[in-house]
């Protein structure tokens, strides 16, 4: 009886240990996924400079692209320009 009860206690301890280990591993994986998704969100920002001029700003690299809306006010294509904000 003593042998069976000690084997039962060891078995339960192993099961509880693996359960706790699994919880910590799944928690770490969820945290890593959350961190990766939050870093990729809101990378670009659309800035309305005036009624004819728009800028898309990349927060991670500091690059930005400008586009004039009306064709008689300047270029109609997006142009990458050097950012005044250095990284």
QUIQUI-V574850 format. One line per field, one symbol per residue. psi: psi as a letter, one per 20 degrees, with the letter a starting at -180 (. if undefined). burial: # if it has 16 or more other ideal C-beta (glycine too) atoms within 10 Angstrom, else .. A space follows every 10 residues. Layout:
BEGIN
psi = ???
burial = ???
END
This chain:
BEGIN
psi = hhghhhhggg ghhgghghgg ghghghghgg hggggghhhi qlhqpppoga iipqpppohh ijqqpqppgp hjiaqiqppp rppioq.
burial = .......... .......... .......... .......... .......... ...##.#... ...#.#.#.. .......... .......
END
